[in-house]
């Protein structure tokens, strides 16, 4: 689990990450490390989210398949019962 989250926002199709610091105190290497760290966090979150979505979808697919199977079985039993009772 990640201990922190990236700081930024989505604007349209872009991820906007900012770094607030007085202009006379900006250290280019520190700034670069910050942005690389933020991008790494985003990539980790995307990877984790993708895995969780795939796991959820697989589980949901199986649950739906089982539910449909149970429903089909019930409908067939009900039709057989109706037939045995002289229904249509």
Backbone torsions as a table, in degrees:
resi	resn	phi	psi	omega
1	UNK	NA	142.1	-179.4
2	UNK	-77.6	143.1	-179.2
3	UNK	-88.3	-15.9	178.0
4	UNK	-146.4	166.4	-179.6
5	UNK	-116.5	151.9	179.0
6	UNK	-65.9	151.9	178.8
7	UNK	-104.9	114.4	-179.7
8	UNK	175.1	-172.0	178.5
9	UNK	-151.9	163.0	177.2
10	UNK	-97.2	129.1	174.7
11	UNK	-126.3	105.0	-176.2
12	UNK	66.0	-120.2	179.1
13	UNK	-103.6	18.4	-176.1
14	UNK	-121.0	145.8	171.2
15	UNK	-96.0	122.2	-179.1
16	UNK	-108.0	119.0	177.2
17	UNK	-117.3	134.9	-179.3
18	UNK	-124.7	162.3	-177.8
19	UNK	-137.4	107.4	-178.4
20	UNK	-88.8	123.5	177.9
21	UNK	-165.2	141.8	176.3
22	UNK	-56.7	139.3	-175.6
23	UNK	-55.5	-34.6	-177.7
24	UNK	-80.5	-2.7	179.2
25	UNK	-112.0	2.5	-176.0
26	UNK	-68.8	128.2	175.3
27	UNK	-111.6	116.6	-173.5
28	UNK	-60.5	-38.1	179.6
29	UNK	-68.3	-41.9	178.0
30	UNK	-63.9	-42.5	178.8
31	UNK	-61.3	-45.6	179.2
32	UNK	-61.3	-44.6	178.6
33	UNK	-61.1	-41.1	179.9
34	UNK	-60.3	-51.8	-178.1
35	UNK	-64.3	-39.9	177.4
36	UNK	-63.6	-39.1	177.3
37	UNK	-64.8	-42.2	178.7
38	UNK	-64.4	-42.3	178.2
39	UNK	-64.0	-37.8	178.0
40	UNK	-63.8	-42.0	177.3
41	UNK	-61.0	-43.5	179.1
42	UNK	-60.8	-46.0	-179.9
43	UNK	-62.0	-40.2	178.5
44	UNK	-64.7	-43.3	179.1
45	UNK	-63.7	-42.5	178.9
46	UNK	-62.8	-41.2	179.5
47	UNK	-64.6	-45.6	178.8
48	UNK	-62.8	-44.9	-179.7
49	UNK	-62.5	-42.0	178.9
50	UNK	-60.5	-46.4	179.8
51	UNK	-61.8	-43.6	-179.5
52	UNK	-65.5	-39.4	178.3
53	UNK	-65.5	-42.8	178.6
54	UNK	-62.7	-42.8	178.9
55	UNK	-63.2	-44.6	179.1
56	UNK	-61.6	-47.0	-178.9
57	UNK	-61.8	-40.7	177.6
58	UNK	-62.3	-45.0	179.7
59	UNK	-64.1	-44.2	-180.0
60	UNK	-63.0	-43.8	179.0
61	UNK	-56.9	-45.2	179.4
62	UNK	-66.1	-41.4	-180.0
63	UNK	-65.2	-40.7	178.8
64	UNK	-65.6	-44.2	179.2
65	UNK	-58.1	-44.0	179.6
66	UNK	-66.7	-42.3	-179.8
67	UNK	-63.7	-42.1	178.1
68	UNK	-64.0	-41.2	177.9
69	UNK	-61.2	-44.2	178.9
70	UNK	-63.7	-42.4	-179.6
71	UNK	-64.6	-43.5	179.3
72	UNK	-61.3	-43.7	178.8
73	UNK	-60.1	-43.0	179.9
74	UNK	-65.0	-44.1	179.7
75	UNK	-61.0	-44.1	179.6
76	UNK	-63.9	-40.2	177.3
77	UNK	-64.5	-42.5	179.0
78	UNK	-63.4	-40.4	177.9
79	UNK	-64.6	-40.3	178.3
80	UNK	-64.9	-42.3	178.2
81	UNK	-62.3	-44.6	179.0
82	UNK	-60.2	-42.4	179.4
83	UNK	-63.1	-42.7	-179.7
84	UNK	-67.0	-30.3	-179.4
85	UNK	-84.6	1.9	177.0
86	UNK	87.7	19.7	177.0
87	UNK	-76.0	-170.4	-175.8
88	UNK	-69.0	NA	NA
